[in-house]
Amino acid sequence: MQWPLRVNAPFADFAKMFAESTLDARAKFVSRWQLPGESLNAYADAIILLGRKANCDDTLVRDQFFLGLRNAELKRQLYSSRNEPWQQFLSIAREADFANQLFPTDSTHAGVVQPPSENERFQPTPSPDAETADQHRAISAVC
């Protein structure tokens, strides 16, 4: 029986035999989306690495990066820049992400005051002066 690996085979043959195929790399590339809690920079690094392994050009890397973003607000902000070259698009995305972290727009982070529900409405307590004034008004109305 002939073994596929020769003992004296150069390392390049060995690496080629066990290397990931371009097809496998592309499958991983197109299925890569930003993970929950993953930073924009970590996601960009992963997409760049997978794009290199899959022999993708910058346009495909940019498009997959955009499609895989989790933050809908960031995607909305980047939509008008989606045809920019990859490096410029990535810079715009990083700036927008940084601005969103500094000045969040959603109610959970921005501290936007929501109207209270009926059972949470603030009921002011009357001050002693107000009570005294009400009593004087009541007395003067009777007299």
Order of alpha helices (4+ residues) and beta strands (2+ residues): alpha-alpha-alpha-alpha-alpha-alpha-alpha-alpha
